[in-house]
Structure formats: structure tokens, C-alpha cells
């Protein structure tokens, strides 16, 4: 069963992105949208947004640096290790799970470190990459994008994003444990 599941995942992963691109292009052509011109216009807007968000990005990266350098990350990891051990999550990936909602580049660095230490095809390596892809940088998005358009009251965005991140992490753990038959 696990081999069939692994084969199915491999087939889907090969065709997923090209299929989505073809679907979007086909849909645009069917609706008589000038796909290239709309793409270029979106790229221009994206560049303007990126210039607007630089101050928020700098503030967020500064706060994350302080959090990691202060030892707060190590304290939180030590406090949560008994819980993660119960659900079968290796302690090595816990910092990634905690940092991912804060920073994409920071969590990418942690994931790369895990790959170098454990190998990309190891349980920890596959779990780390699956967790990275199954979650979002919730606080980064709120700080940068909400800040760039002037939204001060995030209301339910942060709790909803963190709940989605939690379920993404747990889902990644479940799927990878199935793949590795653990």
C-alpha cells in the first residue's frame, strides 16, 4: 500500500506544475484574455508592492533575529519536546515547525541544515521539506502585506493562519510517516 501511495505521489509531483500552467493558459485563451500582457502588468504591480514592503520586511527579520539569538527558540523547543515525541515528530524538526510561521528564509535555512545533517531522503529530511511546503509564513504575511496596505486590525487572520500552519505540520507528519511506514 505504501509503495502504491509513493508511486502515486511521484506521478502527481511530475505533472502537477506543468498541468496547472497549461490549465491557466488554456483558461485565459478560452476567455480571450491577453495572457502575456496581463502577466506583465501583474509583474509590474508585484514590483511596486515589493518596494512598499521593504520596511516591514526589515522589521520582521530584525525581530526574528532577536528571537533566535536570545535563546528563546531553544527554550520553546525544550518545553515542547515531550509533546512532539508523543506524536512521533523528531525533535530536530521542531525548530523548523516553530520558525516557519515567522520566516520563510529562516525556516529555509533550518531545512537546509536538516538536509545536510540527515540527508534529503531520510525521514527527517523528507519531513522537513514536506512541513516547509505544507505551511505558510503567517506572521510575515500579516506584518508585511497587511502593513503595506494599512490594515492595523488583523482580527482572525493570525489565529486562522496559525491553525492552518498547525494542521499543515500535523498533516505533513502523518503523510511522511505513511511514506516511511513508521
C-alpha positions as a Markdown table, in Angstrom:
| # | Residue | x | y | z |
|---|---|---|---|---|
| 1 | Unk | 0.0 | 0.0 | 0.0 |
| 2 | Unk | 2.8 | 2.4 | 0.9 |
| 3 | Unk | 4.6 | 1.7 | -2.4 |
| 4 | Unk | 1.4 | 2.4 | -4.3 |
| 5 | Unk | 1.0 | 5.6 | -2.4 |
| 6 | Unk | 4.7 | 6.6 | -3.0 |
| 7 | Unk | 4.3 | 5.9 | -6.8 |
| 8 | Unk | 1.1 | 7.9 | -7.0 |
| 9 | Unk | 2.8 | 10.9 | -5.2 |
| 10 | Unk | 5.7 | 10.6 | -7.6 |
| 11 | Unk | 3.5 | 10.7 | -10.7 |
| 12 | Unk | 1.4 | 13.6 | -9.3 |
| 13 | Unk | 4.6 | 15.6 | -8.5 |
| 14 | Unk | 6.0 | 15.2 | -12.0 |
| 15 | Unk | 2.8 | 16.5 | -13.7 |
| 16 | Unk | 1.3 | 18.9 | -11.2 |
| 17 | Unk | 3.0 | 22.2 | -12.1 |
| 18 | Unk | 3.1 | 21.8 | -15.9 |
| 19 | Unk | -0.6 | 20.8 | -15.7 |
| 20 | Unk | -1.5 | 23.9 | -13.7 |
| 21 | Unk | 0.4 | 26.2 | -16.1 |
| 22 | Unk | -1.4 | 24.6 | -19.1 |
| 23 | Unk | -4.8 | 24.9 | -17.3 |
| 24 | Unk | -4.3 | 28.6 | -16.6 |
| 25 | Unk | -3.0 | 29.4 | -20.1 |
| 26 | Unk | -5.9 | 27.4 | -21.6 |
| 27 | Unk | -8.5 | 29.1 | -19.4 |
| 28 | Unk | -7.0 | 32.5 | -20.3 |
| 29 | Unk | -7.1 | 31.8 | -24.1 |
| 30 | Unk | -10.7 | 30.4 | -23.8 |
| 31 | Unk | -11.8 | 33.6 | -22.1 |
| 32 | Unk | -9.9 | 35.7 | -24.7 |
| 33 | Unk | -7.6 | 37.2 | -22.2 |
| 34 | Unk | -4.3 | 38.6 | -23.4 |
| 35 | Unk | -2.3 | 36.3 | -21.1 |
| 36 | Unk | 1.1 | 37.7 | -21.7 |
| 37 | Unk | 0.0 | 41.4 | -21.3 |
| 38 | Unk | -1.9 | 40.5 | -18.1 |
| 39 | Unk | 1.2 | 38.6 | -16.8 |
| 40 | Unk | 3.5 | 41.6 | -17.4 |
| 41 | Unk | 1.0 | 44.0 | -15.8 |
| 42 | Unk | 0.9 | 41.7 | -12.7 |
| 43 | Unk | 4.7 | 41.6 | -12.6 |
| 44 | Unk | 4.8 | 45.5 | -12.6 |
| 45 | Unk | 2.3 | 45.6 | -9.7 |
| 46 | Unk | 4.3 | 42.9 | -7.9 |
| 47 | Unk | 7.5 | 45.0 | -8.2 |
| 48 | Unk | 5.7 | 48.1 | -6.8 |
| 49 | Unk | 4.4 | 46.1 | -3.8 |
| 50 | Unk | 7.8 | 44.7 | -3.1 |
| 51 | Unk | 9.3 | 48.2 | -2.8 |
| 52 | Unk | 6.5 | 49.2 | -0.4 |
| 53 | Unk | 7.0 | 46.2 | 1.9 |
| 54 | Unk | 10.8 | 46.6 | 2.4 |
| 55 | Unk | 10.4 | 48.5 | 5.8 |
| 56 | Unk | 8.1 | 45.8 | 7.1 |
| 57 | Unk | 10.4 | 43.1 | 5.9 |
| 58 | Unk | 13.4 | 44.6 | 7.7 |
| 59 | Unk | 11.4 | 45.0 | 10.9 |
| 60 | Unk | 10.2 | 41.3 | 10.8 |
| 61 | Unk | 13.7 | 40.0 | 10.0 |
| 62 | Unk | 15.2 | 42.0 | 12.9 |
| 63 | Unk | 12.6 | 40.6 | 15.3 |
| 64 | Unk | 13.2 | 37.0 | 14.2 |
| 65 | Unk | 17.0 | 37.6 | 14.7 |
| 66 | Unk | 16.4 | 38.7 | 18.2 |
| 67 | Unk | 14.1 | 35.8 | 19.0 |
| 68 | Unk | 16.7 | 33.2 | 17.8 |
| 69 | Unk | 19.8 | 35.0 | 19.2 |
| 70 | Unk | 18.2 | 35.4 | 22.7 |
| 71 | Unk | 17.8 | 31.7 | 23.2 |
| 72 | Unk | 14.0 | 31.9 | 23.3 |
| 73 | Unk | 13.8 | 29.4 | 20.4 |
| 74 | Unk | 15.9 | 26.8 | 22.4 |
| 75 | Unk | 13.7 | 27.4 | 25.4 |
| 76 | Unk | 10.4 | 26.8 | 23.5 |
| 77 | Unk | 11.9 | 23.7 | 21.7 |
| 78 | Unk | 12.9 | 22.2 | 25.1 |
| 79 | Unk | 9.4 | 22.9 | 26.5 |
| 80 | Unk | 7.6 | 21.3 | 23.6 |
| 81 | Unk | 9.9 | 18.3 | 23.0 |
| 82 | Unk | 7.8 | 15.9 | 25.3 |
| 83 | Unk | 4.7 | 16.6 | 23.2 |
| 84 | Unk | 6.4 | 16.1 | 19.9 |
| 85 | Unk | 8.0 | 12.9 | 21.0 |
| 86 | Unk | 4.5 | 11.6 | 21.8 |
| 87 | Unk | 3.2 | 12.2 | 18.3 |
| 88 | Unk | 6.3 | 10.8 | 16.6 |
| 89 | Unk | 7.8 | 14.1 | 15.5 |
| 90 | Unk | 11.6 | 14.1 | 15.8 |
| 91 | Unk | 13.0 | 16.9 | 18.0 |
| 92 | Unk | 15.2 | 18.0 | 15.1 |
| 93 | Unk | 12.3 | 19.4 | 13.1 |
| 94 | Unk | 10.6 | 21.2 | 15.9 |
| 95 | Unk | 12.6 | 24.4 | 15.4 |
| 96 | Unk | 11.5 | 24.4 | 11.7 |
| 97 | Unk | 7.9 | 23.9 | 12.7 |
| 98 | Unk | 8.2 | 26.9 | 15.1 |
| 99 | Unk | 10.1 | 29.2 | 12.8 |
| 100 | Unk | 8.1 | 28.6 | 9.6 |
| 101 | Unk | 5.2 | 30.8 | 10.6 |
| 102 | Unk | 7.7 | 33.6 | 11.3 |
| 103 | Unk | 10.2 | 33.5 | 8.4 |
| 104 | Unk | 10.5 | 31.8 | 5.1 |
| 105 | Unk | 14.2 | 32.4 | 4.8 |
| 106 | Unk | 15.0 | 31.4 | 8.4 |
| 107 | Unk | 13.0 | 28.2 | 8.1 |
| 108 | Unk | 14.6 | 27.5 | 4.7 |
| 109 | Unk | 18.0 | 27.8 | 6.4 |
| 110 | Unk | 16.9 | 25.3 | 9.1 |
| 111 | Unk | 15.5 | 22.9 | 6.5 |
| 112 | Unk | 18.8 | 23.1 | 4.6 |
| 113 | Unk | 20.7 | 22.4 | 7.8 |
| 114 | Unk | 18.5 | 19.3 | 8.4 |
| 115 | Unk | 19.1 | 18.1 | 4.9 |
| 116 | Unk | 22.8 | 18.4 | 5.3 |
| 117 | Unk | 22.8 | 16.6 | 8.7 |
| 118 | Unk | 20.3 | 13.8 | 8.0 |
| 119 | Unk | 20.2 | 13.6 | 4.2 |
| 120 | Unk | 17.4 | 14.7 | 1.8 |
| 121 | Unk | 15.9 | 11.1 | 1.6 |
| 122 | Unk | 15.9 | 10.5 | 5.3 |
| 123 | Unk | 12.7 | 10.6 | 7.4 |
| 124 | Unk | 13.8 | 13.9 | 8.9 |
| 125 | Unk | 14.8 | 15.4 | 5.5 |
| 126 | Unk | 11.5 | 14.4 | 3.8 |
| 127 | Unk | 9.5 | 15.6 | 6.9 |
| 128 | Unk | 11.3 | 18.9 | 7.0 |
| 129 | Unk | 10.7 | 19.6 | 3.3 |
| 130 | Unk | 7.1 | 18.5 | 3.5 |
| 131 | Unk | 6.5 | 20.7 | 6.5 |
| 132 | Unk | 8.1 | 23.6 | 4.7 |
| 133 | Unk | 5.8 | 23.2 | 1.8 |
| 134 | Unk | 2.7 | 22.5 | 3.9 |
| 135 | Unk | 2.7 | 25.7 | 5.9 |
| 136 | Unk | 3.0 | 29.4 | 5.4 |
| 137 | Unk | 4.8 | 32.3 | 6.9 |
| 138 | Unk | 1.8 | 33.6 | 8.8 |
| 139 | Unk | 3.4 | 36.4 | 10.8 |
| 140 | Unk | 5.5 | 37.5 | 7.9 |
| 141 | Unk | 2.4 | 37.8 | 5.7 |
| 142 | Unk | 0.5 | 39.7 | 8.3 |
| 143 | Unk | 3.4 | 42.1 | 9.1 |
| 144 | Unk | 4.4 | 42.7 | 5.5 |
| 145 | Unk | 1.3 | 42.6 | 3.4 |
| 146 | Unk | -1.3 | 43.8 | 5.9 |
| 147 | Unk | 1.2 | 46.6 | 6.9 |
| 148 | Unk | 1.8 | 47.6 | 3.3 |
| 149 | Unk | -1.9 | 48.3 | 2.7 |
| 150 | Unk | -2.5 | 49.9 | 6.1 |
| 151 | Unk | -4.5 | 47.2 | 7.9 |
| 152 | Unk | -4.0 | 47.6 | 11.6 |
| 153 | Unk | -6.6 | 45.2 | 13.0 |
| 154 | Unk | -5.8 | 41.7 | 11.8 |
| 155 | Unk | -8.9 | 40.3 | 13.6 |
| 156 | Unk | -8.9 | 36.5 | 12.9 |
| 157 | Unk | -6.1 | 36.4 | 10.4 |
| 158 | Unk | -3.4 | 35.3 | 12.8 |
| 159 | Unk | -5.3 | 32.6 | 14.7 |
| 160 | Unk | -6.7 | 31.2 | 11.4 |
| 161 | Unk | -3.2 | 31.2 | 9.9 |
| 162 | Unk | -1.6 | 29.6 | 12.9 |
| 163 | Unk | -4.3 | 26.9 | 13.0 |
| 164 | Unk | -3.7 | 26.2 | 9.3 |
| 165 | Unk | 0.0 | 26.0 | 9.9 |
| 166 | Unk | -0.5 | 23.5 | 12.8 |
| 167 | Unk | -2.7 | 21.3 | 10.6 |
| 168 | Unk | -0.2 | 21.6 | 7.8 |
| 169 | Unk | 2.6 | 20.4 | 10.1 |
| 170 | Unk | 0.5 | 17.6 | 11.5 |
| 171 | Unk | -0.7 | 16.6 | 8.0 |
| 172 | Unk | 2.9 | 16.6 | 6.8 |
| 173 | Unk | 3.9 | 14.3 | 9.8 |
| 174 | Unk | 1.0 | 12.0 | 9.0 |
| 175 | Unk | 1.8 | 11.7 | 5.3 |
| 176 | Unk | 5.6 | 11.2 | 5.8 |
| 177 | Unk | 5.0 | 8.6 | 8.5 |
| 178 | Unk | 2.8 | 6.8 | 6.0 |
| 179 | Unk | 5.5 | 7.0 | 3.3 |
| 180 | Unk | 8.2 | 5.7 | 5.7 |
| 181 | Unk | 5.8 | 3.2 | 7.3 |
| 182 | Unk | 6.5 | 4.4 | 10.8 |
